[in-house]
Amino acid sequence: METNFYSSVRAQEKAEEKDKKYLSSITSKEQIDVNEKGIYCLARWDDWGFFIDICECFIYNIKCHTKIMLPYYYHCDDWITEVLKCVVSPSTHEYFPYDDQYLCNVSLFFHQEPYCLITGPPYYKKWIKVKLYDDNRLIDAVTFCNGDKICTLFQEGKLGIIQMIPEITKTTCLSPVTTFRAPIDATAMHRSIHLVSWQDQLFLVQQKIGSPSIFEVWEVDFETNQFNRVFNLDGFIIFLSGQFSAATCSSLPQENNKVYFTQCNDHRTLYAFHIGEQSLSTTKQFRVNRPPNSVPPLFARSGRAKIQHNTSTSTRGDKLKKHPSGITSKPAPVDSSICIHLSQDLQREISRHLISQEAYMNFRLVCKLWRSVAPPLRWKVVVDDHAAASYDQDSMWLLSLNQKDGLCSFYNPFRNFNCYMSNTDLVGCEIRYAKYGWLLVSKGKSLFLLEPSPSGKQIIHLPQKTDDYFCDIMSFSTSPTSSSAWLIFGIASLNLFQVRISYLRQGDDKWTTITRDSEVPFILSSSSPVYFGEEFCVIGQHGDVGVFGILKDGTPYWVIHQLSQLYSPPISGDCRLFLVQRQDQNVLHSVVVTPQHDVHVYELDFGSNIIVKLVKEVKNWLLFTSEASSIAICGMNVNVDNAVFFPTFNTCNDYTYYSLEDVAFKVLKDNCTDKTQQKELLNRDWIRCELTVN
């Protein structure tokens, strides 16, 4: 027995010695120009990168100049095009013998293969195949829990976990997560879907096509088996570009609570989406460098040290310290004599200049008198009467909805102040479209039309949606109170050549859903549909306009007016496009906003000769447009005309509009040209109404 034991120990020692010699033979110290032509970087983690050079692949530590050759695998030179996602993850189980550095694992996921390949320490001797789901397309994969696990996300929202054991062996497998699924649409298109890890937390970040074009961030809770929507990133920020994702800590106020991303093939422009206020802007806070032979882009703070490009850099002893998301303190005592010495008119005037939601609500909490001079609000619809002489500056408001408590914020750009109206019917809801004082609202699978009028709100409950992700954009034809033949329309892009259309006519007890092919590639923009001449018009990302209508015999139709080649200057996929209808001449305008914040307005004519005409002026008209509403108003009693109003503000939070006459964004309060960065508030609606006290 003793002889057999010692023989076993010696055999194990010989095997370990052989393995160490093998590791030594594939390891070298050399300086490599990673930007050299022919060398491709597929993924990075911290200082480690995974590279392909003709028919060989290796990992390379850019800081320590350590190169480790990886096992040959047939057709590895095709990995540059065949790999959907490459994950380089830390391996805390084995130190590198020379530099006291952590080694790393490499995992390759392919476009068409139902398996992934993994290799790792201690000796990088072979690639191990790990079987994935056979019937599901992989969307993303990411390492988390400090490299202990890889989480995979598939098309139907299925999750899977690969446990990275100390030595990758044939027993490594995918463990399906069967108790819950990710909240994504399995059929419709998305602008992007990413898994992002930060410390021991895992997040789903997705941006859907259509309106609102916001980023949704969901935290995965494996204890309660659910995804929880996140509106505050506590101490870190997220970077997205193509298939690449990263997270890093940040304590700078100007960076907080933001997702930074690139769009399409434009890797020069970096956008910032603020999760809390749901705003979009370009930023120079970071710069993007994407070498021609590198798949992951490199982000760096402008004029500052480079950020870490890893998804989890901390060790197990360095856990993220949670900070409270907000600071609460006891309110200062109020001198009740203020209410006595100031006239009621003056107190009411003070309330009108409280432009922040928090200040306004705190004002109402002081005493009964202040609550009466600053009451919650309702709105009264301004009737569309073309014979009306003018509309004053109090009739246009930008509506924002707080989903948590149903608080509606109304911003008046001409007076530069906010009013608020609380509506419990809107708790947890999302406004999909606004017109004629009515809101088209969704909540889960429920849909309803709401008109919160002063005489008493009106609610029309609609049949439930067929699934959670029903339509990318929606609209309705006319006010339900002015017509008995209203029609609700929604559309989603399924792929480049196919759309899913859902519509509901007044009196229908269920939605009609059809799928239609498009004769040319057609992807929806973020603009809501416009009801124009008894048809719904939808603008695509390159300027083509899709038209949906119903014939007299009840047959639906879908056609596309091919306009993209008629625009001058040409439209790129990075532009934001909106449709606006002018009621007087039954004219349809497309409004194009470039990433450089240039604005072009075109007049569209779908007659026998299709015409796209660049418009230099819209005299006496103001065009109000956002993702969920568009209104053109003539003869408004304000000191501005020939302009386009977006939900845009500058870096000083001053409202800005675009002057077609001056070809520039201008600050409304002083009419000065604004050359600072613009931010656009998403998920907002222009409402034409008169606010009245409750």
C-alpha positions in Angstrom: 0.0 0.0 0.0 2.8 2.4 0.9 4.7 1.6 -2.3 1.5 2.3 -4.3 1.0 5.6 -2.5 4.5 6.8 -3.2 4.3 5.7 -6.8 1.1 7.7 -7.2 2.7 10.8 -5.6 5.8 10.5 -7.9 3.5 10.0 -11.0 1.6 13.2 -10.0 4.8 15.1 -9.4 6.1 14.1 -12.9 2.8 15.1 -14.5 2.9 18.5 -12.8 6.6 18.9 -13.8 5.7 18.0 -17.4 2.8 20.5 -17.3 5.0 23.3 -16.0 7.5 22.6 -18.8 4.7 22.8 -21.3 3.5 26.2 -19.8 7.1 27.4 -19.9 7.4 26.4 -23.6 4.4 28.4 -24.6 5.2 31.5 -22.5 7.6 34.2 -23.5 8.6 37.7 -22.6 8.4 40.0 -25.6 7.1 43.4 -26.7 4.4 43.2 -29.3 3.0 46.0 -31.3 -0.7 45.2 -30.8 -1.6 47.6 -33.5 0.5 45.8 -36.1 -1.3 44.9 -39.3 -2.5 41.3 -39.2 -2.9 41.1 -35.4 -6.5 41.2 -34.2 -7.7 41.8 -30.7 -11.0 40.1 -30.0 -11.4 40.9 -26.3 -9.7 42.6 -23.3 -9.8 42.3 -19.6 -7.7 44.7 -17.6 -4.1 44.3 -19.0 -4.9 41.0 -20.7 -6.0 40.7 -24.3 -6.9 37.8 -26.6 -5.3 38.1 -30.1 -5.3 36.3 -33.4 -2.3 36.5 -35.7 -2.9 34.6 -39.0 -3.2 30.9 -37.8 -2.2 31.3 -34.2 -3.9 32.7 -31.2 -2.5 33.9 -27.9 -3.1 36.0 -24.8 -0.9 39.0 -24.1 -0.4 41.1 -21.0 0.2 44.6 -22.3 1.7 45.8 -19.0 4.0 42.9 -18.3 4.7 42.0 -21.9 3.9 38.3 -21.2 2.7 36.2 -24.2 1.1 32.8 -23.7 0.4 30.8 -26.9 -3.0 29.0 -26.8 -3.8 25.6 -28.3 -4.3 25.5 -32.1 -7.9 25.0 -33.2 -8.9 24.3 -36.8 -10.0 27.3 -38.8 -9.1 29.6 -35.9 -8.1 32.2 -38.5 -11.9 32.5 -39.3 -12.7 33.4 -35.7 -12.4 37.1 -36.6 -15.7 36.9 -38.5 -17.3 33.8 -36.9 -17.0 34.8 -33.2 -20.1 36.5 -31.8 -18.6 37.3 -28.4 -15.2 36.7 -26.9 -15.0 36.9 -23.1 -11.6 37.3 -21.3 -12.2 36.7 -17.6 -10.0 36.7 -14.6 -8.8 33.4 -13.0 -8.1 34.0 -9.4 -7.1 30.3 -8.8 -3.7 30.4 -10.4 -1.0 33.1 -10.2 1.5 33.6 -13.0 4.9 32.4 -11.7 7.0 35.3 -13.0 5.0 38.5 -12.3 2.6 37.5 -9.5 -0.2 38.3 -11.9 -3.6 36.7 -12.2 -4.0 34.6 -15.3 -7.2 34.7 -17.4 -9.7 32.4 -19.1 -10.8 32.8 -22.7 -14.3 31.9 -23.8 -15.5 32.0 -27.5 -19.1 32.1 -28.5 -20.0 31.7 -32.2 -22.8 33.0 -34.5 -24.1 29.7 -35.7 -22.7 27.1 -33.3 -24.6 25.6 -30.3 -21.4 25.5 -28.2 -18.7 27.7 -26.9 -14.9 27.0 -26.5 -13.1 27.7 -23.3 -9.4 27.5 -22.3 -7.6 28.6 -19.2 -5.0 28.0 -16.5 -3.1 26.4 -15.1 -1.6 25.2 -18.4 -3.8 26.2 -21.4 -3.4 22.7 -22.9 -6.7 22.5 -24.9 -10.0 24.1 -25.8 -13.0 22.6 -24.1 -16.4 22.5 -25.8 -19.3 23.6 -23.7 -22.8 22.8 -25.1 -25.3 25.6 -25.2 -29.0 25.6 -26.0 -29.7 24.0 -29.4 -32.9 25.9 -30.2 -31.9 29.4 -29.1 -29.7 32.1 -30.6 -27.1 33.6 -28.3 -27.4 37.3 -27.7 -24.6 38.1 -25.2 -22.3 36.6 -22.6 -20.4 38.2 -19.8 -18.2 37.2 -16.8 -19.3 38.1 -13.3 -18.7 37.2 -9.7 -15.0 38.1 -10.1 -14.6 35.6 -12.9 -16.2 32.6 -11.2 -19.1 32.5 -13.6 -20.1 33.4 -17.1 -23.7 34.3 -17.7 -25.3 33.8 -21.1 -28.4 35.4 -22.6 -30.4 33.9 -25.4 -33.0 35.2 -27.8 -36.1 34.2 -25.9 -34.8 35.6 -22.7 -33.3 32.3 -21.5 -30.3 32.6 -19.1 -27.6 30.1 -18.6 -24.6 30.0 -16.1 -21.2 28.5 -16.8 -19.3 27.8 -13.6 -15.6 28.5 -14.2 -14.0 25.8 -12.0 -10.3 26.0 -11.2 -9.2 23.9 -14.1 -11.4 23.9 -17.3 -12.3 20.3 -18.0 -14.9 18.3 -19.9 -17.2 18.5 -16.9 -17.6 22.2 -17.4 -21.2 22.8 -18.6 -24.0 25.3 -19.0 -26.5 25.3 -16.2 -29.9 26.6 -17.5 -31.8 29.2 -15.4 -35.3 27.9 -15.7 -37.1 29.9 -12.9 -37.3 33.2 -14.7 -36.5 34.9 -18.0 -35.1 38.3 -19.1 -37.7 40.9 -20.0 -36.9 41.1 -23.8 -39.0 40.7 -26.9 -38.1 37.5 -28.7 -39.4 38.7 -32.1 -39.0 42.5 -32.4 -35.7 44.2 -33.1 -33.6 46.1 -30.5 -31.0 48.7 -31.0 -28.8 46.9 -28.5 -29.1 44.2 -25.7 -26.2 43.7 -23.3 -25.3 41.9 -20.2 -23.1 44.1 -18.0 -21.4 43.0 -14.8 -20.3 45.2 -12.0 -18.6 43.6 -8.9 -21.0 40.7 -8.0 -24.0 42.3 -9.7 -25.4 41.5 -13.1 -27.4 43.9 -15.2 -29.4 43.7 -18.4 -29.1 46.9 -20.5 -31.4 47.2 -23.6 -32.4 49.9 -26.0 -35.5 49.1 -28.1 -36.3 50.5 -31.5 -39.1 53.0 -31.4 -40.4 55.2 -28.7 -39.3 55.8 -26.1 -35.7 55.2 -27.3 -34.4 55.0 -23.8 -32.0 52.6 -22.2 -33.7 50.2 -19.8 -31.4 48.9 -17.0 -32.5 45.8 -15.1 -30.7 44.2 -12.2 -30.8 40.4 -12.1 -31.8 39.1 -8.6 -31.0 35.4 -8.4 -32.5 35.2 -4.9 -36.0 36.3 -5.8 -35.7 35.0 -9.4 -36.6 38.3 -11.1 -35.3 41.3 -13.0 -35.7 44.6 -11.2 -35.8 47.9 -13.1 -33.0 50.2 -12.0 -33.2 54.1 -12.2 -30.0 54.8 -10.3 -26.5 53.4 -11.0 -24.9 53.6 -7.5 -21.3 54.6 -8.0 -20.6 53.2 -11.4 -21.1 54.0 -15.1 -21.6 51.8 -18.2 -19.9 51.8 -21.6 -21.5 50.1 -24.7 -20.2 49.8 -28.2 -21.2 47.0 -30.6 -20.9 43.7 -28.8 -18.6 45.3 -26.2 -19.7 46.3 -22.7 -17.8 47.5 -19.6 -18.5 49.1 -16.3 -16.2 51.3 -14.1 -16.5 53.3 -10.9 -17.1 57.0 -11.0 -17.5 59.6 -8.4 -17.7 62.7 -10.7 -21.1 64.4 -10.6 -21.1 65.0 -14.3 -20.6 61.3 -15.0 -23.1 59.9 -12.5 -26.0 57.6 -13.5 -25.1 57.5 -17.2 -24.8 54.9 -20.0 -22.2 55.9 -22.6 -22.5 54.4 -26.0 -21.7 54.6 -29.7 -24.3 54.1 -32.5 -24.1 52.0 -35.7 -20.7 52.3 -37.3 -19.9 55.7 -35.9 -17.2 55.2 -33.3 -16.2 58.8 -33.2 -19.3 60.2 -31.5 -20.0 59.2 -28.0 -23.5 59.6 -26.5 -24.5 59.8 -22.9 -27.9 58.6 -21.7 -28.8 59.8 -18.2 -31.0 57.0 -16.6 -32.6 59.2 -13.9 -33.8 62.1 -16.1 -33.9 60.0 -19.3 -32.0 62.5 -21.4 -29.7 62.0 -24.4 -26.7 64.0 -25.3 -23.3 63.8 -27.0 -20.3 64.0 -24.7 -16.7 64.9 -24.8 -16.1 63.7 -21.2 -14.7 60.6 -22.7 -12.9 59.9 -26.0 -13.3 56.7 -28.0 -10.4 55.0 -29.8 -11.1 52.0 -31.9 -8.0 50.7 -33.6 -8.7 49.1 -37.0 -7.7 45.7 -35.8 -9.4 45.8 -32.5 -13.0 44.6 -31.8 -13.4 46.2 -28.3 -13.1 50.0 -28.4 -10.9 51.8 -25.9 -12.5 54.5 -23.8 -10.5 57.1 -21.9 -11.4 60.2 -19.9 -10.6 63.3 -21.9 -7.4 64.7 -20.4 -7.4 62.2 -17.6 -6.1 58.7 -16.9 -7.4 55.8 -18.9 -10.3 53.9 -17.4 -10.2 50.2 -16.7 -11.7 48.1 -19.5 -12.7 45.1 -17.4 -16.1 44.0 -16.2 -14.9 43.0 -12.8 -11.5 44.0 -11.4 -11.9 43.7 -7.7 -10.9 40.7 -5.6 -13.3 39.0 -3.3 -12.0 41.1 -0.4 -12.7 44.3 -2.2 -16.5 44.4 -2.2 -18.5 47.4 -3.4 -19.5 49.6 -0.5 -23.1 50.5 -0.9 -23.9 54.2 -0.4 -27.4 55.5 0.1 -29.0 56.7 -3.1 -30.1 60.0 -1.5 -29.5 62.1 1.6 -32.4 62.7 3.8 -32.6 65.3 6.5 -35.2 66.9 8.7 -36.8 69.9 7.1 -35.9 73.3 8.7 -38.5 74.8 10.9 -40.9 77.2 9.1 -41.5 80.7 10.4 -45.3 80.8 10.3 -45.2 84.6 10.3 -44.1 84.5 6.7 -47.6 83.3 5.8 -49.1 86.2 7.8 -46.9 89.1 6.5 -47.0 88.3 2.8 -50.1 88.9 0.7 -51.8 85.8 -0.8 -51.1 87.2 -4.3 -47.4 87.5 -3.6 -47.3 84.0 -2.2 -49.0 82.7 -5.3 -46.5 84.6 -7.4 -43.6 83.0 -5.5 -45.1 79.5 -6.2 -45.1 80.2 -9.9 -41.3 80.7 -9.9 -40.5 77.4 -8.1 -39.2 75.6 -11.3 -38.1 72.4 -9.7 -40.4 69.6 -8.7 -38.9 69.2 -5.3 -39.2 72.9 -4.5 -42.8 73.1 -5.7 -43.8 70.0 -3.6 -42.0 71.3 -0.5 -43.8 74.6 -0.9 -47.2 72.9 -0.8 -46.2 71.0 2.3 -45.5 74.1 4.4 -49.1 74.9 5.4 -52.7 74.8 4.2 -52.5 78.4 2.8 -49.5 77.6 0.6 -51.1 74.3 -0.4 -54.1 76.4 -1.7 -52.0 78.9 -3.6 -50.0 76.1 -5.3 -52.6 73.4 -5.9 -52.2 70.3 -8.0 -53.4 70.8 -11.6 -55.6 69.5 -14.3 -55.7 70.4 -17.9 -58.4 71.6 -20.2 -58.0 70.6 -23.9 -57.5 73.4 -26.4 -59.8 72.5 -29.2 -58.3 72.3 -32.7 -60.1 75.2 -34.4 -58.3 76.4 -37.5 -60.3 79.6 -37.4 -58.9 80.6 -34.0 -56.8 83.7 -34.2 -53.9 82.7 -32.0 -52.7 80.6 -29.1 -51.0 82.3 -26.1 -47.8 81.2 -24.4 -49.7 79.3 -21.7 -51.2 76.8 -24.1 -48.0 74.7 -24.8 -46.5 72.4 -22.2 -43.9 69.6 -22.2 -45.3 66.7 -20.2 -43.1 64.3 -18.2 -44.4 61.4 -16.1 -42.9 59.9 -13.0 -43.8 56.2 -13.2 -43.2 55.6 -9.5 -45.9 57.9 -8.2 -47.9 59.1 -11.2 -46.8 62.7 -10.8 -47.1 64.7 -14.1 -44.7 67.6 -14.6 -45.6 70.3 -17.0 -42.9 72.6 -18.3 -43.7 75.8 -20.1 -40.7 76.8 -22.2 -42.0 80.4 -22.8 -42.4 81.2 -19.1 -39.6 78.8 -18.0 -41.4 77.2 -15.0 -43.0 73.9 -14.0 -46.4 72.9 -12.8 -47.4 69.5 -11.4 -50.4 67.3 -11.4 -50.7 64.1 -9.4 -52.7 61.2 -11.1 -52.8 57.8 -9.4 -54.1 56.3 -12.6 -50.6 56.8 -14.1 -48.6 55.0 -11.5 -46.3 52.4 -13.2 -47.5 53.6 -16.6 -45.8 54.7 -19.8 -47.3 57.4 -22.1 -47.0 56.0 -25.7 -48.7 58.9 -27.5 -50.5 62.2 -26.8 -53.0 64.1 -29.0 -56.1 66.3 -28.5 -55.6 66.2 -24.8 -55.8 62.4 -24.6 -53.0 60.1 -23.6 -52.5 56.6 -24.9 -51.1 54.8 -21.9 -49.6 51.3 -21.4 -49.0 49.4 -18.1 -47.8 45.8 -18.5 -50.3 44.2 -20.9 -53.0 46.8 -20.2 -53.7 49.8 -22.5 -56.1 52.7 -22.0 -56.9 56.1 -23.2 -57.0 58.8 -20.6 -58.3 62.4 -20.7 -57.8 64.1 -17.2 -60.2 66.9 -17.8 -61.2 69.5 -15.2 -64.8 68.2 -15.2 -63.7 64.7 -14.4 -61.2 62.3 -15.9 -62.3 60.0 -18.7 -60.8 56.6 -19.1 -61.4 54.2 -22.0 -60.0 50.7 -21.2 -58.7 48.9 -24.2 -58.3 45.1 -24.8 -55.1 43.7 -23.4 -52.0 43.5 -25.5 -51.1 40.1 -26.9 -47.6 40.3 -25.2 -45.6 42.6 -23.0 -43.6 44.0 -25.9 -46.4 44.9 -28.2 -45.4 47.7 -30.5 -42.3 49.9 -30.9 -44.4 53.0 -31.6 -48.1 53.8 -31.4 -50.6 56.5 -32.3 -54.4 57.1 -32.7 -56.4 58.9 -35.3 -58.6 61.3 -33.5 -60.2 62.2 -30.2 -62.5 59.5 -28.9 -65.0 62.1 -27.8 -65.2 63.9 -31.2 -65.5 60.8 -33.4 -67.0 57.3 -33.1 -64.6 55.9 -35.7 -61.3 56.3 -34.0 -58.5 53.9 -34.8 -55.4 53.0 -32.8 -52.3 51.9 -34.6 -49.0 50.3 -33.5 -46.0 48.9 -35.3 -42.8 46.9 -34.5 -39.8 46.1 -36.7 -39.2 42.3 -36.8 -36.3 42.5 -39.2 -35.0 44.6 -42.1 -37.8 43.5 -44.4 -40.7 42.7 -42.1 -42.9 44.6 -39.7 -45.6 43.6 -37.2 -48.7 45.8 -37.3 -51.4 45.9 -34.6 -54.6 48.0 -34.8 -57.8 48.4 -32.9 -61.0 50.0 -34.3 -63.6 51.6 -32.1 -65.9 48.7 -31.0 -63.4 45.9 -31.5 -63.0 43.5 -28.6 -59.5 42.4 -29.5 -56.4 43.7 -31.3 -55.8 42.7 -34.9 -52.2 41.8 -35.5 -50.7 41.2 -39.0 -47.2 40.8 -40.4 -46.2 42.6 -43.6 -43.2 42.4 -45.8 -41.4 45.5 -46.9 -40.0 45.8 -50.4 -36.9 47.7 -49.2 -35.0 47.6 -45.9 -37.1 49.6 -43.4 -36.2 50.2 -39.7 -38.4 52.4 -37.6 -37.2 55.7 -36.2 -38.1 56.9 -32.7 -40.9 59.2 -34.0 -44.5 58.3 -33.3 -46.8 57.7 -36.3 -48.7 60.6 -37.8 -52.4 60.3 -38.9 -52.3 62.0 -42.3 -55.2 61.8 -44.8 -56.9 58.8 -43.2 -53.6 56.9 -43.2 -50.9 56.4 -40.6 -47.4 57.5 -41.7 -44.3 56.1 -40.1 -40.8 57.4 -40.9 -37.8 55.1 -41.1 -34.2 55.6 -40.0 -33.1 56.7 -43.5 -36.1 58.8 -44.4 -38.4 56.4 -46.2 -42.0 56.6 -45.1 -44.2 53.6 -44.4 -48.0 54.0 -44.8 -50.7 52.0 -43.2 -54.4 52.2 -44.0 -57.6 50.3 -44.2 -59.7 50.1 -47.4 -63.5 50.5 -47.4 -64.0 46.7 -47.5 -61.9 46.4 -44.3 -58.7 45.2 -46.0 -55.5 46.6 -44.4 -52.5 47.6 -46.5 -48.9 48.6 -45.9 -46.7 50.4 -48.5 -43.4 52.2 -48.4 -42.6 55.5 -50.1 -39.0 55.2 -51.0 -37.6 58.7 -50.2 -34.2 58.0 -48.8 -32.4 58.8 -52.1 -34.2 62.1 -52.5 -32.9 63.8 -49.3 -30.2 66.4 -49.7 -28.0 66.3 -47.8 -28.3 62.4 -47.5 -29.5 61.0 -44.2 -27.2 58.6 -42.2 -28.4 56.0 -39.7 -27.2 58.1 -36.8 -29.7 60.9 -37.4 -33.0 61.3 -35.4 -36.1 61.7 -37.6 -39.6 63.1 -36.8 -42.8 63.6 -38.7 -44.9 66.7 -38.1 -48.2 67.5 -39.9 -49.4 71.0 -40.7 -53.2 71.0 -40.6 -53.9 74.1 -42.7 -52.5 72.9 -46.0 -52.5 69.2 -45.1 -48.7 69.3 -45.4 -46.4 66.6 -43.9 -42.9 67.6 -42.8 -39.9 65.4 -41.8 -37.5 66.9 -39.3 -34.0 65.5 -39.4 -31.5 66.1 -36.5 -27.9 65.1 -37.1 -25.4 64.0 -34.4 -23.7 67.4 -34.9 -27.1 69.0 -33.9 -27.8 70.4 -37.3 -31.6 70.5 -38.1 -33.1 70.1 -41.6 -36.9 70.4 -42.3 -38.3 68.8 -45.5 -41.7 69.0 -47.1 -43.0 65.6 -48.3 -45.3 65.1 -51.2 -46.6 61.6 -52.0 -48.4 62.5 -55.2 -47.8 61.1 -58.7 -44.3 62.6 -58.5 -42.9 62.0 -55.1 -41.1 65.1 -53.9 -38.8 65.7 -50.9 -38.2 69.5 -50.7 -35.8 71.1 -48.3 -37.6 73.9 -46.4 -35.7 77.0 -45.4 -38.5 78.6 -43.5 -42.0 77.9 -42.1 -43.1 81.5 -41.6 -45.6 82.1 -38.7 -45.4 78.4 -37.8 -43.8 76.7 -34.8 -43.1 72.9 -35.0 -43.2 71.1 -31.7 -41.9 67.6 -31.9 -40.8 64.8 -29.6 -40.8 61.0 -29.8 -44.4 60.6 -28.6 -46.1 63.7 -30.1 -45.8 66.3 -32.8 -47.8 69.5 -33.2 -47.6 72.4 -35.7 -49.1 75.7 -34.6 -49.6 78.8 -36.6 -49.9 82.3 -35.3 -48.9 81.6 -31.7 -48.8 84.8 -29.6 -45.1 84.6 -28.7 -42.0 86.4 -29.9 -40.7 83.4 -31.9 -41.7 81.9 -35.2 -40.1 79.9 -38.0 -38.6 77.5 -35.4 -38.6 73.9 -34.3 -39.1 73.1 -30.6 -37.6 69.9 -29.2 -37.4 68.7 -25.6 -33.8 70.2 -25.6 -31.8 72.0 -22.9 -28.2 73.2 -22.8 -25.6 72.4 -20.1 -27.0 75.2 -18.0 -30.4 73.7 -18.1 -31.8 76.6 -20.2 -34.4 75.6 -22.7 -33.2 75.8 -26.3 -35.0 75.8 -29.6 -33.8 75.6 -33.2 -34.2 78.8 -35.3 -34.6 78.0 -39.0 -33.8 81.6 -39.8 -30.5 81.7 -37.9 -29.7 78.0 -38.6 -28.7 77.5 -34.9 -30.0 76.4 -31.5 -30.9 79.5 -29.4 -31.6 80.0 -25.7 -35.3 80.9 -25.5 -35.1 83.2 -22.5 -32.7 85.6 -24.1 -32.8 84.5 -27.7 -29.0 84.2 -27.9 -27.3 81.6 -30.0 -26.2 78.5 -28.0 -23.1 76.6 -28.9 -22.9 74.4 -25.9 -23.8 70.7 -25.8 -27.5 70.0 -26.2 -29.3 67.3 -24.3 -32.7 66.0 -25.4 -35.2 64.7 -22.9 -36.7 61.4 -24.0 -40.1 59.9 -23.2 -41.7 63.4 -23.2 -44.9 64.7 -24.8 -46.0 68.1 -26.1 -49.4 68.9 -24.8 -51.6 71.8 -26.0 -53.9 72.6 -23.1 -54.9 75.1 -20.5 -53.9 74.2 -17.0 -56.6 74.9 -14.3 -56.5 74.5 -10.5 -58.0 71.4 -9.1 
